[in-house]
Amino acid sequence: MNKIIVYEEEDFEGFRKEFTCSVPDLRSVDFGDCISSLKVIGQPWLVFRDPNYKGVGFAYEEGEHKHIQLSNNISSLQLVTEDLEDPQITLYEHPNYEGISKVIKEETNLSYGYFNDKASSHIVQKGAWLLYEHPRRGGWYYIAREGTKLENYGPLYHFHDKCSHVYPLKSGRPRIQQKVAVRTQVGNKYLVCSIKPPQQLCMVCSSIYAS
């Protein structure tokens, strides 16, 4: 299950709430402008300074984040629902998808190639991407979602000829939600065992490990 757990204080202290779907206005659930740390399970989540997923936003992938951007200034939460497998984005040299184009399918440091600080528009074919101002995921970034187009980085975002790094958001590893039975053959015998959360089953080697 995709889930975000948000905490009132840093280091996962204070009041907490859990959400499994997007929340356009955290004040409607009595948790506006008070989040200081969070945990993400499954798909990434986006946090925004303003209600209705507007204003400055940041992305968080699966994991524990005890110090976050926009601490005590988060007003809405949005679950990333796109299929994040096989991501693809096309960057264009000029506004309106003109000029030289570059198709990207994985994390790329543009400063190592010929397209550094050259993009002025883009189209996202698959996944969700972070477009960074500086190499190595540095500086300000723009969140680009599947099926969206941005025809001109200049007037609204002042991002013209500034993109130096692109990163596709990734989902967390699959988790077992229900107790299951595992049947393994050992010689002429079959062994049957059951596992349940928080353990996980490696589908490649059938080994069991704790999450």
C-alpha positions as CSV (number, residue, x, y, z in Angstrom):
1,M,0.0,0.0,0.0
2,N,1.2,3.5,-0.8
3,K,1.3,5.6,2.3
4,I,2.8,8.7,3.9
5,I,3.2,9.2,7.6
6,V,3.7,12.8,8.6
7,Y,4.9,14.1,12.0
8,E,4.5,17.3,13.9
9,E,8.2,17.5,14.9
10,E,11.6,16.5,13.4
11,D,12.9,13.0,14.0
12,F,9.4,11.6,13.9
13,E,8.2,13.1,17.1
14,G,5.0,14.7,18.2
15,F,1.5,14.2,16.7
16,R,1.3,12.1,13.6
17,K,-1.1,11.3,10.8
18,E,-1.2,8.7,8.0
19,F,-2.6,9.2,4.5
20,T,-3.0,6.8,1.6
21,C,-4.5,9.3,-0.9
22,S,-3.8,12.9,-1.8
23,V,-4.9,15.7,0.5
24,P,-5.6,19.0,-1.2
25,D,-5.9,21.0,2.0
26,L,-4.3,19.7,5.2
27,R,-6.2,22.2,7.3
28,S,-9.4,20.3,6.5
29,V,-7.9,17.4,8.5
30,D,-6.4,19.6,11.2
31,F,-2.8,19.2,10.1
32,G,-1.9,22.3,8.1
33,D,1.5,24.0,8.3
34,C,2.8,21.7,11.1
35,I,4.7,18.9,9.3
36,S,8.4,18.6,10.2
37,S,9.3,15.0,9.3
38,L,7.8,12.2,7.3
39,K,8.0,8.6,6.2
40,V,7.1,7.3,2.7
41,I,6.0,3.8,1.8
42,G,5.6,2.8,-1.9
43,Q,5.1,5.5,-4.5
44,P,6.7,8.9,-4.0
45,W,4.7,11.8,-2.6
46,L,4.8,15.5,-3.4
47,V,4.4,18.2,-0.7
48,F,3.3,21.7,-1.4
49,R,3.4,25.0,0.4
50,D,-0.1,26.0,-0.7
51,P,-3.5,24.1,-0.8
52,N,-4.6,22.3,-4.0
53,Y,-1.0,21.3,-4.8
54,K,0.1,24.8,-5.6
55,G,3.1,26.9,-4.8
56,V,6.6,25.6,-4.0
57,G,6.7,21.8,-4.1
58,F,9.2,19.0,-3.2
59,A,9.3,15.3,-3.9
60,Y,10.0,12.5,-1.4
61,E,10.6,8.9,-2.4
62,E,10.2,5.8,-0.1
63,G,12.2,6.1,3.1
64,E,12.4,8.0,6.4
65,H,12.9,11.8,6.1
66,K,13.6,13.2,9.6
67,H,14.4,16.7,8.2
68,I,12.4,18.1,5.3
69,Q,12.0,21.1,3.1
70,L,9.1,23.3,3.9
71,S,9.1,22.3,7.5
72,N,6.0,23.7,9.2
73,N,4.9,25.1,5.8
74,I,3.2,22.2,4.1
75,S,-0.5,22.7,3.1
76,S,-1.2,19.8,0.7
77,L,0.1,16.3,-0.1
78,Q,-0.1,14.6,-3.5
79,L,0.5,10.9,-4.2
80,V,2.5,10.2,-7.4
81,T,0.2,7.8,-9.2
82,E,2.1,7.5,-12.5
83,D,3.7,4.2,-13.6
84,L,7.4,4.9,-12.9
85,E,8.8,1.9,-14.8
86,D,10.6,2.8,-18.1
87,P,10.4,6.6,-17.7
88,Q,11.0,8.9,-20.7
89,I,11.2,12.6,-21.2
90,T,12.1,14.7,-24.2
91,L,13.9,18.0,-23.8
92,Y,13.9,20.7,-26.5
93,E,16.5,23.3,-27.2
94,H,13.9,26.1,-27.9
95,P,10.4,27.0,-26.6
96,N,7.4,25.4,-28.3
97,Y,9.3,22.1,-28.7
98,E,11.6,23.3,-31.4
99,G,15.3,23.0,-32.1
100,I,17.5,20.1,-31.1
101,S,15.8,17.5,-28.9
102,K,17.1,15.0,-26.5
103,V,15.2,11.9,-25.3
104,I,16.2,10.8,-21.8
105,K,15.2,7.4,-20.2
106,E,17.4,7.5,-17.0
107,E,19.0,9.8,-14.5
108,T,21.4,12.0,-16.5
109,N,23.9,14.6,-15.5
110,L,23.6,17.0,-18.5
111,S,26.8,18.8,-17.6
112,Y,28.8,15.8,-18.9
113,G,27.3,16.2,-22.4
114,Y,26.2,18.7,-25.0
115,F,22.8,19.5,-23.7
116,N,23.8,21.3,-20.4
117,D,21.8,24.5,-19.8
118,K,20.2,24.3,-23.2
119,A,16.6,23.1,-22.6
120,S,13.7,25.5,-22.9
121,S,10.7,23.1,-23.2
122,H,9.8,19.5,-22.6
123,I,7.3,16.7,-23.0
124,V,7.0,13.9,-20.5
125,Q,6.1,10.6,-22.2
126,K,6.3,8.3,-19.1
127,G,6.9,8.7,-15.4
128,A,7.6,11.7,-13.2
129,W,10.8,13.7,-13.4
130,L,12.8,16.2,-11.4
131,L,14.6,18.8,-13.6
132,Y,17.4,20.3,-11.6
133,E,19.1,23.7,-11.9
134,H,22.6,22.3,-11.1
135,P,24.5,19.0,-11.7
136,R,24.3,16.2,-9.1
137,R,20.7,17.1,-8.2
138,G,21.7,20.5,-7.0
139,G,19.7,23.7,-6.6
140,W,16.1,24.4,-7.5
141,Y,14.1,21.7,-9.4
142,Y,10.9,21.5,-11.5
143,I,8.6,18.6,-11.1
144,A,7.5,17.2,-14.5
145,R,4.6,14.7,-14.6
146,E,3.6,12.1,-17.2
147,G,1.4,13.5,-20.0
148,T,2.3,17.1,-19.3
149,K,4.0,19.6,-21.5
150,L,5.8,22.8,-20.8
151,E,6.2,24.9,-23.9
152,N,8.4,27.6,-22.5
153,Y,10.6,27.6,-19.4
154,G,11.1,31.4,-19.5
155,P,8.2,33.6,-18.6
156,L,6.7,31.7,-15.7
157,Y,9.6,29.6,-14.3
158,H,12.7,31.6,-15.3
159,F,14.3,28.2,-16.1
160,H,15.3,28.9,-19.7
161,D,18.8,27.4,-20.4
162,K,19.3,26.3,-16.8
163,C,18.6,22.6,-16.6
164,S,21.7,20.6,-15.7
165,H,20.4,17.3,-14.3
166,V,17.3,15.2,-14.8
167,Y,16.1,12.5,-12.4
168,P,13.2,10.1,-12.7
169,L,11.3,9.4,-9.5
170,K,11.3,5.8,-8.4
171,S,8.8,3.7,-6.5
172,G,9.6,1.7,-3.4
173,R,10.1,-2.0,-3.4
174,P,6.9,-4.2,-3.4
175,R,5.6,-5.1,0.1
176,I,3.6,-8.1,1.1
177,Q,0.2,-6.9,2.5
178,Q,-1.3,-10.2,3.6
179,K,0.0,-13.4,5.1
180,V,1.0,-15.9,2.4
181,A,2.3,-19.4,2.1
182,V,5.6,-20.3,0.4
183,R,6.1,-23.8,-1.0
184,T,9.7,-24.8,-1.6
185,Q,11.0,-28.2,-2.9
186,V,14.0,-29.6,-1.1
187,G,15.0,-32.9,-2.6
188,N,11.9,-35.1,-2.7
189,K,10.1,-33.1,0.0
190,Y,8.2,-29.9,-0.1
191,L,8.5,-27.4,2.7
192,V,5.6,-25.0,3.4
193,C,6.0,-21.9,5.5
194,S,4.0,-18.7,6.0
195,I,5.2,-15.2,6.2
196,K,3.4,-11.9,6.9
197,P,4.3,-8.2,7.1
198,P,6.7,-6.7,7.9
199,Q,8.7,-9.6,6.3
200,Q,9.2,-9.7,2.5
201,L,9.7,-12.5,0.0
202,C,12.4,-12.2,-2.7
203,M,10.7,-13.5,-5.8
204,V,14.0,-14.3,-7.4
205,C,15.6,-16.5,-4.8
206,S,12.6,-17.2,-2.5
207,S,14.6,-15.9,0.5
208,I,12.8,-14.1,3.3
209,Y,14.1,-11.0,4.9
210,A,12.8,-8.4,7.3
211,S,11.9,-4.9,6.0
